[in-house]
């Protein structure tokens, strides 16, 4: 194993700490004043001004080896090589004399598609974060570990836009030629995990692996299910089911032999989390090793207040997947029998559940309709904002969305996977008028999808959207399945539904010429 950091351009550093255990890193965090130990052992940290991702500060270096493959635009902004080199040198100079924390880890539970990563962090708590989120090598693997990718993390270093060609003091820069990632100006841990997700989204499709922003679990009968969805749609919550084994909560690949987790941990939203509604995740907030971002803590008793959103709605818990009692620790599963596409419909238009044929499933995958939930990204307001995020994860897709859509279509056809659209958003009117569907009802719907109970129900076409909706669902009042009947003004519902359909068409149009025509014909 290469222990010197000079090969990464780091010289004249302070003490370099290699692959410290979680306990040793806890000691460093407390000694350095980076965080506090809460009641029962979790570590509480503050991320400062940036309490969510900064999508407008993410860049990909424009260079010959990757330039022709990148999906350039608002999501993947180019940074010129000269700007990158200047920024990197200034960042390396900043880190001289500073203690550093190194974690060597893997991304990808399937060893055939595994990527080795070295995370070099300015602060000890980010080293715990990386240790939690990724897959730790065993002692034999560490002895011969060589990183394919290096992530340099220096929150204390702020870029100068006039000098460095950035948008602000924050930067997340990926260089595919050098296999290097630079992150600075922000303490938010999510930037680490999502930058690694971005490189996997670039790398794996060329190996016929569909990289997915989804959670996944496994039933007692060996039936796996994947849940697509953005933050706040219930992707993490619904996959953490005590009756099923959790494969992973956020990022997966679908390869030749089945599905596999990219990560070794979970990163869950915990605002207003309760033991009654989400017991598996709640218990993880009370464990040694869990890192809690921006969760409020009593200064005297060190007890948590998960209901307090004083700092942000986007309070987070990062914990190793082994903290979840129902976790499948090898991170592997068979080809999925079910795909559940989660949407948080802020307009109250979509039915709570609909069955999708393969073409419809790919259409909704390309559109990625949901709502940005407060606090997940910097600049998001206090109310949900309807949005379309292609592939249910546009900010992390390095290649054109058609690459992922065509892979999904082929895998659904090959494995005859059943597909469902589940709305975890509002009914009876839009946000501010109607009510959000309860987690208990959503769990009943998902259970019916996965158990096969919905197959025995009659289906009818939604009169406006054309979606195939069941007329009944065990544990769910029948009238809730027909959102057009829950609005006090049917004409207002019809008008709102037609407006939403127009937005779908607008969201799909930029990708229509790169996917089969049958996909467009299956949409709104």
N, C-alpha and C positions, 0 to 999 in steps of 0.2 A: 504493500500500500504506500502510495506517495503521500508523505506527511508534510513536506515543505509546501508552503503556499507561493513560493517564488514563481513557480510555473504559471500561476494565475495572475502574476503581476504584483503580488503583495510583498513588499519588503519593509524592513524597519518597523515591524508591527510590535505591539506589546505581547503579552502572553497569548498563545494560541491554544485553545482548549479543544481537543479532538474527541468527538463522540462521547461526551459526558453522559452519565445516566440521568434519568429524570430527577432523582433525589439530589445529585450533585448540582444539577442546574437550578433546582429550587434554592439551594443554599446560595448560589451566585445571584439569583434574582433578588433575594432578600438582602444580601450583603450590599448589593449595588443600588438598592432602593428602586428596583424596577417594578415591584408589585407586592401584594400582600397575600398571606395565607389565610383563607377563610375557614370558618367552622367546618369540620370534617375533612379538610384538606385540599380543596381546589385552590388554584392560584388565580387571583384577581388582578388584572392589569388594565391600564388606560391607554387608549390609542391616540389621545389628544384631539387635535382639530379634525382629523380624518377618521370618521367612524364607519366608513363604508368604502367600497371600491371607487376609484377615480377613472372611469372609462375614457374620458377625454385626454388622459395623460399616458395612455398606452401606445407604444410605438413598435414597429418592426423595422429593423435596419434594411434598407434597400441595397441588395448586393446580388451579384449575378447568379449564384447557385439556387436562390429561392424566388427571385423577382418574378419569374414567369408563372409561378404556381400560387402566389399569395392572392387572396381576395382583397384587393386594395379598396379603400373607401373610408367611410366614417368609422368603421369598426377597427380596421387595420391601417393606421396612419403610417406613412413612411418616414423614417429618419435617415438622413444622408449619412454615409459612412464617415465622413469627416467630422460631423457633429457627434456621432457615437464615439469615435476615437478620442475626441476632446473631452467629452463627458466622462468616459471611462478613466482617462488619466487623472482628471480632477478628483474623481471619486477615490481612486487608489491613493492619491496624495493625502486626501482627507483621513483615510484609515491608517496612515502611518502613526505609530506610537500607541494605537488603540488595541485593547484586548479583543480577541475575536473568538467566536464559538462556531465550530465546524460540526455539521452532522452529515454523515454519508448514509444515503438511503436509496431505496428503489421506488419507482412508480410502475405499477403493473403486477398483479398477482400471478398472472400467467407467465412463467419464466421464458416462454418463447417470444414474448413481446415486451419484456421488461426493459426499463430504461434506468441507468444508474445516475444518481444526482448527488452533487455536493452542494450543500447550503452553507454559506459562510456569512455569519450574522454578527452585527455590531452588538446586539443585546442578547442576553442569555434566554429571555423568555421566548424570543422568536426561534431559538434552537429547540426549546421544548415543543413549540408549535409544529416545527418541521418534523420532529421526532414522533409527535402524535399523528400527524396527517399522512405521512408516507410510511413505507414498509421498511422496518429495520433489518439490516443484514444480521446473520448470525456470526459467531466469532470466526468461523472458517471463511465466510464470505468477506468479512472485514479485512482479513489478513491479505487478501489479494485484490481488494477493492480499487477500481480505477473509474473515476467519474466520466460519463459520456457528456453530461451537462454540468455547468457550474453556475450557481445562482449567488450573486453578490448582493447582500442586503445591508443598506446603511441608511436607516431612517433619519439620522442626524444630519446627513448631507443633503442640502437643498440645492436644486438646480437653479441656474440663472437663465431664464428664457432667452434673453438677448444674446447670451454667450453660447448656450447649449442647444438652442433650437427646440426647446420644449414649450409646452403651453403654460406651465406654472412651475412651482418649486418641486412638484411631484413628478416622478417618472417611473415607468415600467417599460423597459426596453428589451426586446428579444432579438438576438442576432443568430440566425440559423446557420450561418457559415462558421462562426466561432463556437457555436453551441454554448452560448453565454446569455445570462439574464442579469440585468442591472435593475435594482429597485431602490429608490431613495425618496426622501421627503415625506414618507408616510409610515406610520407604525401599524396600520391595519393588516392583520395577519392574512386576510383573505387574498391579498395580492400575491402572496407566495404560492398558495395552492392553485390559483387560477392561471398564473403564468406557466406553471408546469402543465396544467390542462391544455393550454394553448399549444405547447410544443407537441403534445401527444396527438392533438387534433390535426396537426400538420404531418406528423410522422406515420401514424398507423394506417390511414386509408390506403396508402400505397402497398400495404401488406394485406389488403382485403379485410381489414378490421374496421368495423364501424365504431368510432369513438362517440360516446353519448353523454349528454348532460342529464343523467337520470339516476334514480336510486333503484335498488334491486333486492328482492328477497326470494326465499325458497319455501315451498309448502311441504307438508309431511309426506305427500305422495311424490315428491321429487319434481314438482311443477314450479318453475321459476317465473317470476314476473318482473317487468321493469316499469318504472314510473318516470315519465318525462315531465319536466316542469321547472319553472324558474323559482327563485327564492320567494317564499311566502305563499306558494300554492299548496303546500302540504306534502311535498316530495319526501322530506326527511321524516316527518311525523307518520305518514301512512305506511312507509316501508318498515318502520320500527314497530312490528306487530309481534306480540309475545307468542302468537300461535304459528308464526313462521320464522325462519332463520334469516337474519339480516346479512345480505352479501355486501352491501355498501349503501351509502346514503346520498351520493352526489355524482360520481364520475365512473363510467364503466366502458369496457370494450366488448364488442360482439365479434368473436373470431370464428375460426374453423371448428373448434371443439365446444363452443358455448360462450358464456359471458364471464367476465372477470372484473373485479374491482381494480381501479387504478391506485387506490389509496389504502392506507392502513388505519385510518381514523375517520371521524365524523366532525362536521362543522355545522352545528345546529343553532338556529335562532331560538332564544330562550325568553324573550319578553313575554311576561304573563304566563309562563309555563306553570302547569300544575301537575301534581302527582295523580290527580283524578283523571285527567284527560290524556296525559302523555307520560305514563309512569316510567317507561324505559328511558326516555331522555331525561326526565326529571332526576332520576337516581344518578345519572352521570354528572349532574351539577354538584353532587355531594361526594365526589370521589377525589382522592389524591391523584395528581397527574393531569386532571382537567384544567385547561386554561380558559378563564372566563374574561371576555373582552367587554369592558364598559358596563358590567353589572354592578349595581350599587351594593355597598357593604356597610354594616353598622361599625363605626369606628371603635366601639367599646367591646361588643360581643363577637364581632367578626362574623355575624350571621348575614346571609344574603337577603336581598329584597328583589326578587325576580320581576315584581310588578312595576318597579320604578324605572321610568323612561326619561329621567332627568338629562342623561347624556345623549341618548339616542334610542330610537325604536329598534335599532339593529344590534341589540345585545347578542353576543355569541358565546357558544361553548365549543372548544376544540378538545376532543378526547380520543384516545385510542379505541378502536372498534371493540377490543376485548372488554371494555367497560360495559358494553351492552350484553346482557345475559343471554340473549337469543342470537348472538352473532355467529356467523359461519366464518371461522377465523382464516380459512385458506383463501377466502375471497373469490371462490370459483362457483359457477353454476351451469346447468345444462342450457341448451337453447331455450329461450323463453316461450312459454305456452301462452302468455298474455302480455300485451302492451297496454298500459294505462296512460293516456295523455291528459295531464292535469292542467286546468286553466282556472284562473281566478277572475271571473267575469264581473267587472265592476259595474256593468250596465244592467245586470239582472236579466239578460236575454237568453243565455244558453241554458238548456235543460241540465239537471243534475247529472244525467248519464245518457249516453247515446252509444249505439254499436256502430263501428266503422268498418266498411269494407277496406281492402288493402289500398285502393286508390285514394279513398277518403282519408285514410290514416296518413299517407304520405303528404297529402294536401295540407292537413292540419299540422304536420311536422314542419313543413316548409314555412307555413304562416307563423306558427308559434304564438298564438294569441294568449295573452294573459294580462295582468296588471302589474306595474311596478309598485311594489309595496313599500311604504314609507321607510326610509333609512338604509335600504340595501345599497343604494348608490348615492354618492355625493351629489347634491343638487336635487334630489327627489323631495317633493313637498310632503305636507302632512297628510294628504289624502291620496288614495290609490289613483294611479294614472294608467288608463288603458294603453296598451302597447302591443306591438308585434315584434317578436324576437325570433328570427328564423332558426330552425333546428332546436328551439327551446333553449338557446344559448348563444345568440349571435355574437356577443362580445368576446367569445373564446374560440370562434371558428376561424381558423387561419386560411382555409381553402374555401372555394366557392360553395355555397350551400347545396348545389346540385350534386356535388361529390357525395355528401352524406345522405341526401335524399335517395339517390339511385342505389346506394348500398343498402339503405333501409328497405327499399322496395324489393330488392332481390332476396334479402334475408327473410322478410315476411312471407314471400312466395315460397321459398325453399322449405321453410319450417312450418308453414301453415299456422302462423301465430294469430290468435284472436286479438282484436284491437278495440279499445274503448276510449271514449272521451268523457271525462269526469270534471264537472264544474264544482269547484270548492268556494265559489264566490257568492253572489247575492241572488236572492229571489224576492218577488213581490215588488220590485222596483230597483232603481239604481242605488249606488252607495249614497247614504244619507236619507233614503226613503224606505227601501226594503231592508231585509235582514240577511246577514251572512249565514249560509248553510252550516249547521253545527258539525263539529268534528265527529260526533256520534253517528249522525245520519250519513256523513261521507264514508265513515268506516263500514257502515252497513251496506252501502252501495258497492264499495270496493270488494268486500267479502262476497257479495252476490256475484260480482264479475268473475272473481277468481275461483269460486267454488263450483261454478256452472249453474247456479240457481237461476240466473237470468235467461239461460237458454230455454227454460220451460215457460217463459212468459211470452204472451203475445206482444208484438211490436207494431207501432204505427209511425207514419211519417209526420214529422213536425210540419204544420201547415205552411210555414214561411221558410224556415231554414232547410227543410227537406231531410233533416237528420232522422235516423231510425231510433225511436225512443220506446222503451218498454212501457207497457200500460200498468205494470205492477212491479214491485221490488220488495222482497222480504225486509221488514223492519222500517219501511219508508212509507209515509202517507201518500196515497196515489195522486192526490191533487198537486203535490210538490213536483211530480214528474212532468207536469205541463205548465211551464212558466207563463205561457200566454194567458192562462186562466187565473194566475195569482195577482196580476196587476189590476188595480181598481179601474183603470181606463184601458180597455182593449185596443182602442185606436192608437193610443200613445205607445203601447207595446209594439204594434205592427209597424209604426213609423220608426221606432227605435231599432227594431230588428232589421228593417231594410237599410237603415243607416249603417248598422254594424256589418251587414253583408257587403255593402259598398267598400267599407274599410278593408274587409278581407280581400276583395278583388284587387284593391290598390296595393295591399301588402304582397300578394302573390305575383302580381304582374312583372316585377323586375326579374323573376326567376323562371317565368313561363317558358322561355325559349330554350332552357337548358334541362328541362325534365320532359318525360313523355306526355303527349297531349291528353292521354287518359287521366292524368293527374288533374290537369286544369278542368276537365269536364266533370270531375267528381266534386268540385268545390262549389262555393256559393256564387 
